[in-house]
Amino acid sequence: MPRGLVELNGARSFLWAIPLLFVSGAGSAAADITGNWARGDGNARVRIAPCGNDICAVNTWIKPGTPKEREGDKLVMSIMQDADGTYAGTAFDPQRDLTYKLSVKIDGDRMTTKGCVVAGLICKGIDWTRIN
């Protein structure tokens, strides 16, 4: 998972708030979330693209030995643009049947995602870099 992990009831949870453009119309080029992204810790890469009426982030590579993450895992995001380069909404992790509140800030080829569970009490932020 190109996602951050958070401990919930002893289980690691998919939490990579990668909120994708589920907005009517596209944002500026600086706010384009589609494409390939590498997680800041170097343990995962993800491809972000439209999927049906939503946007999906799908793991394309996971560093060997990274626990609880697999290639092909996906996060389904429904977000709206708050401001140029900032998005907010929800993300659903079908592998774990969990929904997260998320926000995303895109600044050129850098992205920061923040996902929260348990009524916003447990949050995790992740930095990403766009890759070719």
C-alpha positions, -999 to 999 in steps of 0.1 A, spaced: 0 0 0 13 34 -7 -2 42 24 6 52 59 -1 27 86 -18 32 119 -24 8 147 -61 2 154 -71 -25 179 -38 -42 174 -41 -44 136 -23 -23 111 -48 -3 90 -46 10 55 -43 48 59 -28 66 30 -52 94 26 -45 100 -10 -74 120 -19 -79 122 -55 -96 145 -78 -132 137 -76 -142 171 -86 -162 184 -115 -135 197 -138 -98 196 -132 -77 217 -109 -46 235 -120 -17 214 -133 0 220 -100 -29 202 -83 -31 172 -106 -31 141 -84 -33 115 -112 -1 96 -120 26 76 -102 37 85 -67 64 72 -43 58 72 -6 83 93 14 96 64 34 105 45 2 84 15 10 57 19 -16 46 32 -50 11 39 -61 -7 47 -93 -36 72 -90 -63 72 -117 -100 75 -122 -120 43 -114 -157 45 -121 -171 76 -105 -142 78 -80 -104 79 -80 -83 49 -70 -48 46 -57 -34 12 -64 -2 -2 -50 22 -9 -79 53 -18 -59 59 -27 -22 94 -29 -8 101 -66 1 96 -72 38 70 -44 43 44 -60 65 6 -60 58 10 -43 23 6 -59 -11 8 -49 -47 -27 -45 -61 -42 -32 -28 -63 -1 -36 -79 28 -19 -111 43 -34 -113 80 -28 -142 105 -31 -129 141 -25 -138 176 -34 -115 205 -40 -113 230 -11 -87 254 -26 -61 252 -53 -41 221 -45 -61 211 -14 -88 183 -14 -109 168 13 -134 139 15 -133 102 23 -114 72 13 -125 35 15 -101 6 20 -119 -24 6 -92 -48 19 -99 -38 55 -135 -26 51 -125 8 66 -134 44 57 -111 73 64 -116 110 65 -88 125 44 -72 156 31 -46 161 4 -23 190 -4 -6 190 -37 23 214 -45 37 206 -79 54 172 -77 49 169 -40 18 156 -22 9 153 15 -19 131 26 -36 130 60 -60 102 69 -81 100 101 -102 73 118 -121 70 150 -140 103 146 -107 121 137 -89 111 169 -63 89 152 -46 106 122 -15 99 101 2 121 76 23 109 46 45 127 21 47 116 -15 68 125 -46 56 122 -82 76 97 -103 76 88 -140 
